[in-house]
Amino acid sequence: MRTIFAADQMGLPVSTMHVLSSGVAGTMAANRTGVQMDTLRNPLLARVLTLRVYVFLGAMLFAAGLFVTMHVFGVR
């Protein structure tokens, strides 16, 4: 929470997912338990897949809207 607040005060862009993932990894490293990839897998996969899924959904919605518009107005 402090990291997010500090970044906000400095006007820096910050992702809460980055902060939380880093906090979890830092806690595991500080406790000397080692960074467990099982714990970090979901946030990392979410970070990697989110943009790609939204781009795909946006493209599909655009294509559907274009298809409907072309058929309603008879544009060929």
N, C-alpha and C positions, 0 to 999 in steps of 0.2 A: 504494500500500500504506500509506503514511503517513497518507493522508487517511482511509482506512477505520479504521485504528488510532486516530487522533485522535477520530473520531466515536464509536467504540466506548467510548473512555475517558470521553467526555462524556455517554454514554448517549443519543446521537442516532441515530435510524433512518437508515440509509444503504443505498443499493442499489449493489452492485458494478458493475452495468451503467452507472449514472449516473457513477460514478467513472471507469470505463474510457473511456466515451464522452467525458467532459469532458477526461480526460488526453490522448486522441488529438487532440481539437479544439484543446486548449491547445498541444500540441506543434507542430501544423501552424501555428497562429497565431504561435508563438514563432520558428519557422524562416522565417516570412514566405512560406510556400508557399501560404497561403490554406487555409481550411477546405474540404476536398473532400467534397461530399455523397455521392459514391460510397462513400467510406470509412465514413461515418457512417450510411448507409442501413440496413444490416442491424440494427445495435443499436436504431435508432429504430423500425424496423418491428416488431422483436421486442417492444419495450416497448409499442407501441400495440396489437398484436394479441394478446398473451399473455392478458390478462384476458378479452377478448372470446371467445377460443377456449375458455378454461376454463369460462366461464359457459355457452356453447352446449353443450359436452360434458356439463356437469353437468345441464343441463336435459334433454338427450336421455337420459341415464342415469336420471334421476328419472322421466321419462315412460315409459321402457321398464320400469322396476321397478313403477310403478303399473299399467301395462297387464298385466304378468304376474300381479301380486298380485290384481287384480280378476278375472282369468280363472281363476286357481287356486281362489280362494275363492268364486267365483260372485257377486261383488258387482256390482250393476248400478245 
